[in-house]
Amino acid sequence: MKICFLENTKFEYSFKDVHSSKLRGAENILINLSANLAEMGHEIVVYNNCNIDTHKDKSNWYNIKHIDNTHSLFFDVAISNGDTRLLSKVSAKKNIVFSYSLQSIEKFIRKGQLISYLKNRPTYFLIGDYHINNRSKLISLFGINTLNLAIDDMFHKTKILDEKKENNAIFTSRGDRNLELLINIWNQNIYPKFNNAKLFVTPYKNIKEENNIFIRKMSTRSQLIKYLLKSKVFLVPGHKAELFCLAAAEAQELCIPIVTLGIGSLYERVEHNINGFIAKNNKEFAEYTIQLFKDPTLWLRLHRNMKVKRGQKNWINSTNDLINKIKSL
């Protein structure tokens, strides 16, 4: 099949930036799906804000501002990252939108999505039950489906040892995803009761390095993995805008127990007392965290539960699932 991806992310990137810390979930998904589809033999064209035309095997990247009649603009499938209007730039037998937000009907209309939605009649691919239950039912007119996400192979290939870890906790999600709430819980409920643990967080606003809170350096994905491997527990309250939480999935692949309040999609990501804990309130969140620091038997049980399930969220499985769903449209 000839498949086109369209997106209009403001910053420049291409498949060459696959391990860059500047990428967010949507960009990471586009790179990995397009690469795996090309490896399967499909002809892939990506239009985004890459600075120069970049090509690799059957994957061709062009700047979206330069779409014109010099290229064939007819495809078997056109996939837009989050914006139905981009589908009008090409012609395709099947139109798809990958959605990564809980966009309200009012915003959907205000952003000019409605007319292009009715014109292009796309199937919307959402990323979990929380997303399906909370996204406007308006977008189900022409069908909805689920996009099964995966994580980078670098996480799957990392060797995991059942070794004793220092009492380090880590938060690697975006700072606006309730990092301030986590820091309040740490300062008020965790540090006063267990002050020989450390918390490493994403740089955000005016976070103070106090009470054993440290701002981690944002660098490459391999550096992120090094931070995670040194961590005993992954702390993430969750956020109503968190539809999948790639950060939590990456921590799970490295077998790090998670403590969460289950806000947003985090209740889907964590199995209580299997690979982490879903706390009912801030006090319980702190209690579960301290238990994991103090009880090596408990930590090892959750850690080993995750080792059994390693490797399932890979891009080969995700890409095969996507192709099967496209064929059924």
Backbone hydrogen bonds in HBPLUS format (Angstrom, degrees):
<---DONOR---> <-ACCEPTOR-->    atom                        ^
c    i                          cat <-CA-CA->   ^        H-A-AA   ^      H-
h    n   atom  resd res      DA  || num        DHA   H-A  angle D-A-AA Bond
n    s   type  num  typ     dist DA aas  dist angle  dist       angle   num
A0043-GLU N   A0001-MET O   2.94 MM  42  6.22 147.5  2.05 150.0 159.3     1
A0076-ASP N   A0002-LYS O   2.90 MM  74  5.30 140.9  2.06 139.3 151.9     2
A0077-VAL N   A0002-LYS O   3.29 MM  75  6.65 158.3  2.34 152.6 154.1     3
A0003-ILE N   A0043-GLU O   2.84 MM  40  6.16 160.4  1.87 167.0 173.8     4
A0045-VAL N   A0003-ILE O   2.98 MM  42  6.38 154.6  2.05 157.9 163.1     5
A0004-CYS N   A0077-VAL O   2.87 MM  73  6.25 163.5  1.90 157.7 163.1     6
A0079-ILE N   A0004-CYS O   2.72 MM  75  6.04 162.6  1.75 161.4 167.5     7
A0005-PHE N   A0045-VAL O   2.84 MM  40  6.32 157.1  1.89 157.5 165.3     8
A0047-TYR N   A0005-PHE O   2.85 MM  42  6.18 167.2  1.86 161.8 164.9     9
A0006-LEU N   A0079-ILE O   2.81 MM  73  6.18 151.5  1.89 155.7 159.1    10
A0081-ASN N   A0006-LEU O   2.83 MM  75  6.21 162.2  1.86 171.0 176.1    11
A0007-GLU N   A0047-TYR O   3.05 MM  40  6.49 149.1  2.15 166.2 172.0    12
A0017-ASP N   A0014-SER O   2.97 MM   3  5.69 166.2  1.99 122.6 126.9    13
A0018-VAL N   A0015-PHE O   3.31 MM   3  5.43 147.7  2.43 117.6 115.1    14
A0020-SER N   A0017-ASP O   2.90 MM   3  5.14 168.2  1.92 122.5 124.1    15
A0221-ARG N   A0019-HIS O   3.27 MM 202  5.40 141.2  2.43 149.2 152.9    16
A0028-ASN N   A0024-ARG O   3.05 MM   4  6.20 162.2  2.08 157.4 163.1    17
A0029-ILE N   A0025-GLY O   2.91 MM   4  6.12 155.2  1.98 153.4 160.0    18
A0030-LEU N   A0026-ALA O   3.11 MM   4  6.35 160.8  2.15 145.1 149.5    19
A0031-ILE N   A0027-GLU O   3.05 MM   4  6.30 167.2  2.07 153.5 156.1    20
A0032-ASN N   A0028-ASN O   3.09 MM   4  6.25 171.5  2.10 151.2 153.6    21
A0033-LEU N   A0029-ILE O   2.92 MM   4  5.97 169.6  1.93 157.6 161.0    22
A0034-SER N   A0030-LEU O   3.00 MM   4  5.92 163.1  2.03 146.1 151.6    23
A0035-ALA N   A0031-ILE O   3.02 MM   4  6.09 155.3  2.08 144.1 151.3    24
A0036-ASN N   A0032-ASN O   3.02 MM   4  6.14 162.8  2.05 147.0 151.5    25
A0037-LEU N   A0033-LEU O   2.88 MM   4  5.98 155.7  1.94 150.8 157.8    26
A0038-ALA N   A0034-SER O   3.06 MM   4  6.18 153.7  2.14 141.2 147.8    27
A0039-GLU N   A0035-ALA O   3.04 MM   4  6.32 152.9  2.12 143.3 150.8    28
A0040-MET N   A0036-ASN O   3.05 MM   4  6.26 135.0  2.26 137.1 148.6    29
A0040-MET N   A0037-LEU O   3.18 MM   3  5.07 128.7  2.45  90.9 104.4    30
A0042-HIS N   A0037-LEU O   3.11 MM   5  5.63 154.0  2.18 157.0 148.9    31
A0041-GLY N   A0038-ALA O   2.96 MM   3  5.17 156.0  2.02 105.6 113.2    32
A0044-ILE N   A0058-LYS O   2.88 MM  14  5.95 163.5  1.91 167.3 171.5    33
A0060-ASN N   A0044-ILE O   2.97 MM  16  6.19 159.6  2.02 140.1 146.1    34
A0046-VAL N   A0060-ASN O   2.76 MM  14  6.10 162.0  1.79 159.8 162.3    35
A0062-TYR N   A0046-VAL O   2.78 MM  16  6.15 161.4  1.81 168.8 175.4    36
A0048-ASN N   A0062-TYR O   3.05 MM  14  6.50 157.3  2.10 167.0 170.2    37
A0064-ILE N   A0048-ASN O   2.63 MM  16  4.77 153.0  1.70 136.8 142.9    38
A0054-THR N   A0061-TRP O   2.94 MM   7  4.98 151.3  2.02 133.2 142.5    39
A0061-TRP N   A0054-THR O   2.71 MM   7  4.98 162.2  1.74 160.1 164.5    40
A0056-LYS N   A0059-SER O   2.80 MM   3  5.16 157.1  1.85 155.7 162.4    41
A0059-SER N   A0056-LYS O   2.78 MM   3  5.16 161.3  1.82 135.3 140.8    42
A0066-HIS N   A0063-ASN O   2.96 MM   3  5.62 160.9  1.99 119.2 125.5    43
A0067-ILE N   A0064-ILE O   3.44 MM   3  5.60 161.5  2.47 110.9 109.3    44
A0091-SER N   A0073-LEU O   2.88 MM  18  6.13 168.1  1.89 172.2 173.2    45
A0075-PHE N   A0091-SER O   2.81 MM  16  6.26 153.4  1.88 149.9 158.7    46
A0093-LYS N   A0075-PHE O   3.13 MM  18  6.73 142.6  2.28 145.7 155.1    47
A0094-LYS N   A0076-ASP O   3.06 MM  18  6.28 136.7  2.25 135.5 148.3    48
A0078-ALA N   A0094-LYS O   2.95 MM  16  6.40 158.6  2.00 164.1 171.2    49
A0096-ILE N   A0078-ALA O   2.88 MM  18  6.18 151.9  1.96 164.7 170.2    50
A0080-SER N   A0096-ILE O   2.92 MM  16  6.33 163.4  1.94 152.2 154.2    51
A0082-GLY N   A0080-SER O   3.08 MM   2  5.86 121.0  2.44 107.7  91.6    52
A0098-PHE N   A0080-SER O   2.89 MM  18  6.21 163.8  1.92 164.6 170.0    53
A0082-GLY N   A0098-PHE O   2.82 MM  16  5.40 121.4  2.17 138.1 155.7    54
A0086-LEU N   A0083-ASP O   3.31 MM   3  5.94 148.6  2.41 113.6 119.9    55
A0087-LEU N   A0084-THR O   3.08 MM   3  5.62 147.3  2.19 112.8 121.4    56
A0088-SER N   A0085-ARG O   3.18 MM   3  5.76 155.7  2.24 113.2 119.5    57
A0089-LYS N   A0086-LEU O   3.06 MM   3  5.60 165.3  2.08 116.3 121.0    58
A0090-VAL N   A0087-LEU O   3.39 MM   3  5.92 166.1  2.41 112.1 115.8    59
A0123-THR N   A0095-ASN O   3.01 MM  28  6.45 157.8  2.06 147.5 145.2    60
A0097-VAL N   A0123-THR O   2.99 MM  26  6.31 156.4  2.04 150.3 152.2    61
A0125-PHE N   A0097-VAL O   2.85 MM  28  6.12 169.6  1.86 162.8 164.2    62
A0099-SER N   A0125-PHE O   3.10 MM  26  6.16 175.4  2.10 160.5 161.0    63
A0108-PHE N   A0104-SER O   2.86 MM   4  6.02 155.3  1.92 148.9 156.9    64
A0109-ILE N   A0105-ILE O   2.96 MM   4  6.19 156.4  2.01 154.4 158.2    65
A0110-ARG N   A0106-GLU O   2.92 MM   4  6.08 164.0  1.94 146.8 152.2    66
A0111-LYS N   A0107-LYS O   2.87 MM   4  5.87 150.9  1.95 148.5 154.0    67
A0113-GLN N   A0108-PHE O   2.99 MM   5  5.42 150.1  2.08 171.4 171.7    68
A0112-GLY N   A0109-ILE O   2.96 MM   3  5.24 157.7  2.01 113.0 117.1    69
A0117-TYR N   A0113-GLN O   2.84 MM   4  5.91 144.5  1.97 149.9 161.4    70
A0118-LEU N   A0114-LEU O   2.94 MM   4  6.22 161.4  1.98 156.9 160.0    71
A0119-LYS N   A0115-ILE O   2.93 MM   4  6.12 147.6  2.04 144.4 154.3    72
A0120-ASN N   A0116-SER O   2.85 MM   4  5.83 167.2  1.87 146.8 150.0    73
A0121-ARG N   A0117-TYR O   2.87 MM   4  5.53 141.2  2.02 140.5 149.3    74
A0124-TYR N   A0143-GLY O   3.07 MM  19  6.49 155.6  2.13 152.7 148.1    75
A0145-ASN N   A0124-TYR O   2.82 MM  21  6.26 141.6  1.97 154.9 159.7    76
A0126-LEU N   A0145-ASN O   2.86 MM  19  6.20 164.6  1.89 155.2 150.2    77
A0147-LEU N   A0126-LEU O   2.71 MM  21  5.77 165.1  1.73 163.5 167.3    78
A0132-ILE N   A0128-GLY O   2.99 MM   4  6.28 164.0  2.01 154.1 158.6    79
A0133-ASN N   A0129-ASP O   2.86 MM   4  6.00 162.5  1.89 156.5 160.6    80
A0134-ASN N   A0130-TYR O   3.16 MM   4  6.16 129.0  2.43 138.2 149.8    81
A0134-ASN N   A0131-HIS O   3.25 MM   3  5.31 140.1  2.42  98.4 109.2    82
A0135-ARG N   A0131-HIS O   2.92 MM   4  5.78 131.8  2.16 154.2 161.1    83
A0140-SER N   A0137-LYS O   3.05 MM   3  5.44 164.1  2.08 116.0 119.1    84
A0141-LEU N   A0138-LEU O   3.43 MM   3  6.19 161.5  2.47 122.3 122.4    85
A0143-GLY N   A0140-SER O   3.17 MM   3  4.83 164.6  2.20 100.5 104.6    86
A0151-ILE N   A0313-LYS O   3.13 MM 162  6.22 158.6  2.18 148.7 144.7    87
A0155-PHE N   A0152-ASP O   3.03 MM   3  5.85 149.2  2.12 122.1 128.0    88
A0156-HIS N   A0153-ASP O   3.01 MM   3  5.01 112.1  2.49  95.8 112.3    89
A0157-LYS N   A0153-ASP O   2.93 MM   4  6.13 156.1  1.99 159.6 165.7    90
A0168-ASN N   A0166-GLU O   2.76 MM   2  5.52 136.5  1.94 107.2  93.3    91
A0198-LYS N   A0167-ASN O   2.91 MM  31  6.40 156.5  1.97 156.1 163.6    92
A0232-LYS N   A0168-ASN O   2.73 MM  64  5.46 155.7  1.79 145.5 152.3    93
A0233-VAL N   A0168-ASN O   3.37 MM  65  6.80 154.0  2.44 150.2 154.8    94
A0169-ALA N   A0198-LYS O   2.69 MM  29  6.00 159.6  1.73 157.7 165.0    95
A0200-PHE N   A0169-ALA O   2.90 MM  31  6.24 161.5  1.93 144.3 148.2    96
A0170-ILE N   A0233-VAL O   3.08 MM  63  6.62 142.2  2.23 150.8 162.1    97
A0235-LEU N   A0170-ILE O   3.00 MM  65  6.00 155.0  2.07 148.0 156.0    98
A0171-PHE N   A0200-PHE O   2.90 MM  29  6.31 146.0  2.02 163.3 172.5    99
A0177-ARG N   A0174-ARG O   2.99 MM   3  5.50 160.0  2.03 119.2 122.8   100
A0179-LEU N   A0175-GLY O   3.38 MM   4  5.15 154.8  2.45 139.7 140.3   101
A0182-LEU N   A0178-ASN O   3.16 MM   4  6.46 157.4  2.22 142.6 148.0   102
A0183-ILE N   A0179-LEU O   2.92 MM   4  6.24 159.6  1.96 155.0 160.3   103
A0184-ASN N   A0180-GLU O   3.03 MM   4  6.24 151.4  2.11 142.8 150.2   104
A0185-ILE N   A0181-LEU O   3.01 MM   4  6.34 156.2  2.07 149.7 156.0   105
A0186-TRP N   A0182-LEU O   2.85 MM   4  6.14 159.0  1.89 152.3 158.8   106
A0187-ASN N   A0183-ILE O   2.88 MM   4  6.04 168.7  1.89 151.9 154.5   107
A0188-GLN N   A0184-ASN O   2.91 MM   4  5.89 154.9  1.97 146.9 153.8   108
A0189-ASN N   A0185-ILE O   2.76 MM   4  5.27 156.0  1.81 140.8 148.2   109
A0190-ILE N   A0185-ILE O   3.19 MM   5  6.56 133.0  2.43 145.6 152.3   110
A0190-ILE N   A0186-TRP O   3.28 MM   4  4.70 139.9  2.45 108.6 118.9   111
A0191-TYR N   A0186-TRP O   2.77 MM   5  5.68 167.7  1.78 156.9 161.2   112
A0193-LYS N   A0190-ILE O   3.03 MM   3  5.52 140.0  2.20 113.8 124.9   113
A0194-PHE N   A0190-ILE O   2.86 MM   4  5.91 136.8  2.05 153.3 166.4   114
A0199-LEU N   A0212-ASN O   2.88 MM  13  6.25 162.6  1.91 162.4 165.1   115
A0214-PHE N   A0199-LEU O   2.75 MM  15  6.08 163.5  1.78 164.4 167.1   116
A0201-VAL N   A0214-PHE O   2.88 MM  13  6.31 155.7  1.94 158.4 166.6   117
A0216-ARG N   A0201-VAL O   2.87 MM  15  5.68 163.6  1.89 154.5 160.1   118
A0207-ILE N   A0204-TYR O   3.21 MM   3  6.12 146.9  2.33 147.3 154.1   119
A0210-GLU N   A0208-LYS O   3.06 MM   2  5.66 121.2  2.42 106.6  90.4   120
A0213-ILE N   A0210-GLU O   2.97 MM   3  5.29 135.6  2.17 107.8 119.8   121
A0224-LEU N   A0220-THR O   3.08 MM   4  6.45 149.4  2.18 142.6 151.3   122
A0225-ILE N   A0221-ARG O   2.97 MM   4  6.28 156.2  2.02 149.7 155.1   123
A0226-LYS N   A0222-SER O   3.14 MM   4  6.41 149.1  2.24 138.6 146.3   124
A0227-TYR N   A0223-GLN O   3.11 MM   4  6.46 154.5  2.18 147.5 153.5   125
A0228-LEU N   A0224-LEU O   2.97 MM   4  6.30 159.9  2.01 151.8 157.5   126
A0229-LEU N   A0225-ILE O   2.86 MM   4  6.05 160.0  1.90 154.4 159.3   127
A0230-LYS N   A0227-TYR O   3.25 MM   3  5.44 137.9  2.44  99.2 110.4   128
A0231-SER N   A0228-LEU O   2.93 MM   3  5.13 160.5  1.97 112.0 117.6   129
A0234-PHE N   A0257-PRO O   2.86 MM  23  6.10 168.5  1.87 160.8 164.0   130
A0259-VAL N   A0234-PHE O   2.94 MM  25  6.34 157.3  2.00 163.0 166.8   131
A0236-VAL N   A0259-VAL O   3.05 MM  23  6.35 172.0  2.06 171.2 172.6   132
A0261-LEU N   A0237-PRO O   3.15 MM  24  4.68 149.1  2.25 105.6 114.8   133
A0263-ILE N   A0237-PRO O   3.45 MM  26  6.50 165.1  2.47 153.5 149.2   134
A0242-GLU N   A0239-HIS O   2.87 MM   3  5.15 161.9  1.90 114.8 120.6   135
A0265-SER N   A0242-GLU O   2.94 MM  23  5.88 152.5  2.02 158.6 166.3   136
A0248-ALA N   A0245-CYS O   3.15 MM   3  5.48 123.4  2.49 103.3 115.4   137
A0249-ALA N   A0245-CYS O   3.23 MM   4  6.63 157.1  2.28 147.3 153.8   138
A0250-GLU N   A0246-LEU O   2.90 MM   4  6.17 152.9  1.97 154.1 161.2   139
A0251-ALA N   A0247-ALA O   3.08 MM   4  6.34 154.6  2.14 143.7 150.5   140
A0252-GLN N   A0248-ALA O   2.94 MM   4  6.20 154.6  2.00 148.6 155.6   141
A0253-GLU N   A0249-ALA O   3.05 MM   4  6.30 149.8  2.14 141.9 149.5   142
A0254-LEU N   A0250-GLU O   3.26 MM   4  6.56 135.6  2.47 138.3 149.1   143
A0254-LEU N   A0251-ALA O   3.11 MM   3  5.17 132.3  2.35  96.5 109.4   144
A0256-ILE N   A0251-ALA O   3.08 MM   5  5.47 162.4  2.11 140.5 144.0   145
A0255-CYS N   A0252-GLN O   2.83 MM   3  4.76 156.3  1.89 106.0 110.0   146
A0258-ILE N   A0275-ASN O   3.25 MM  17  6.68 156.7  2.31 134.8 139.8   147
A0277-PHE N   A0258-ILE O   2.76 MM  19  6.34 149.8  1.85 156.5 167.0   148
A0260-THR N   A0277-PHE O   2.99 MM  17  6.36 158.9  2.04 163.1 170.0   149
A0279-ALA N   A0260-THR O   2.71 MM  19  6.02 161.3  1.75 170.7 167.5   150
A0266-LEU N   A0263-ILE O   3.35 MM   3  5.76 160.3  2.39 128.5 127.3   151
A0268-GLU N   A0265-SER O   2.82 MM   3  5.37 147.0  1.92 114.9 125.1   152
A0269-ARG N   A0265-SER O   3.26 MM   4  6.62 142.3  2.41 142.1 152.9   153
A0270-VAL N   A0266-LEU O   3.16 MM   4  6.24 149.3  2.25 151.5 155.2   154
A0274-ILE N   A0271-GLU O   2.94 MM   3  5.30 158.1  1.98 137.0 134.9   155
A0275-ASN N   A0271-GLU O   3.15 MM   4  5.67 161.4  2.18 148.3 152.7   156
A0273-ASN N   A0276-GLY O   2.62 MM   3  5.37 145.6  1.73 163.1 170.2   157
A0285-PHE N   A0281-ASN O   2.96 MM   4  6.17 154.9  2.02 151.2 159.2   158
A0286-ALA N   A0282-ASN O   3.04 MM   4  6.31 155.5  2.10 148.2 153.2   159
A0287-GLU N   A0283-LYS O   3.00 MM   4  6.31 154.9  2.07 145.6 153.0   160
A0288-TYR N   A0284-GLU O   2.95 MM   4  6.18 164.5  1.97 157.6 159.6   161
A0289-THR N   A0285-PHE O   3.14 MM   4  6.31 157.1  2.19 143.3 150.0   162
A0290-ILE N   A0286-ALA O   2.95 MM   4  6.19 165.3  1.98 155.2 158.3   163
A0291-GLN N   A0287-GLU O   2.97 MM   4  6.15 153.5  2.04 145.9 153.6   164
A0292-LEU N   A0288-TYR O   3.09 MM   4  6.36 156.7  2.15 148.1 153.0   165
A0293-PHE N   A0289-THR O   3.12 MM   4  6.46 143.9  2.25 143.4 153.7   166
A0294-LYS N   A0290-ILE O   2.94 MM   4  6.12 154.2  2.00 150.4 157.1   167
A0295-ASP N   A0291-GLN O   2.78 MM   4  5.64 155.5  1.84 156.4 160.9   168
A0299-TRP N   A0295-ASP O   3.10 MM   4  6.37 169.6  2.11 155.8 158.7   169
A0300-LEU N   A0296-PRO O   2.94 MM   4  5.99 160.7  1.98 142.7 148.1   170
A0301-ARG N   A0297-THR O   3.07 MM   4  6.21 150.7  2.16 142.8 150.1   171
A0302-LEU N   A0298-LEU O   3.24 MM   4  6.54 166.1  2.26 157.4 158.9   172
A0303-HIS N   A0299-TRP O   2.91 MM   4  6.04 159.7  1.96 151.1 157.9   173
A0304-ARG N   A0300-LEU O   2.90 MM   4  5.99 160.3  1.94 146.5 150.7   174
A0305-ASN N   A0301-ARG O   3.04 MM   4  6.24 146.4  2.15 141.8 151.2   175
A0306-MET N   A0302-LEU O   3.24 MM   4  6.53 146.6  2.36 144.0 151.1   176
A0307-LYS N   A0303-HIS O   3.20 MM   4  6.54 142.4  2.35 139.4 149.9   177
A0308-VAL N   A0304-ARG O   3.35 MM   4  6.59 147.9  2.47 146.1 151.2   178
A0309-LYS N   A0306-MET O   3.11 MM   3  5.37 135.2  2.32 102.7 114.1   179
A0310-ARG N   A0307-LYS O   3.35 MM   3  5.29 169.1  2.36 104.5 107.1   180
A0318-SER N   A0314-ASN O   3.11 MM   4  6.36 161.7  2.15 147.3 153.1   181
A0319-THR N   A0315-TRP O   2.85 MM   4  5.80 157.8  1.90 139.3 145.0   182
A0320-ASN N   A0316-ILE O   3.00 MM   4  6.16 164.9  2.02 151.2 155.2   183
A0321-ASP N   A0317-ASN O   2.99 MM   4  6.14 155.8  2.05 146.1 153.0   184
A0322-LEU N   A0318-SER O   2.99 MM   4  6.24 152.2  2.07 143.3 150.9   185
A0323-ILE N   A0319-THR O   2.96 MM   4  6.26 167.3  1.98 156.6 158.7   186
A0324-ASN N   A0320-ASN O   3.06 MM   4  6.26 162.6  2.09 148.3 152.9   187
A0325-LYS N   A0321-ASP O   3.09 MM   4  6.30 151.5  2.17 144.3 152.0   188
A0326-ILE N   A0322-LEU O   2.85 MM   4  6.15 152.9  1.92 154.6 163.0   189
A0327-LYS N   A0323-ILE O   2.98 MM   4  6.20 161.4  2.01 153.3 157.4   190
A0328-SER N   A0325-LYS O   3.22 MM   3  5.14 131.0  2.47  92.0 104.9   191
A0329-LEU N   A0326-ILE O   3.12 MM   3  5.35 158.2  2.17 107.9 114.6   192
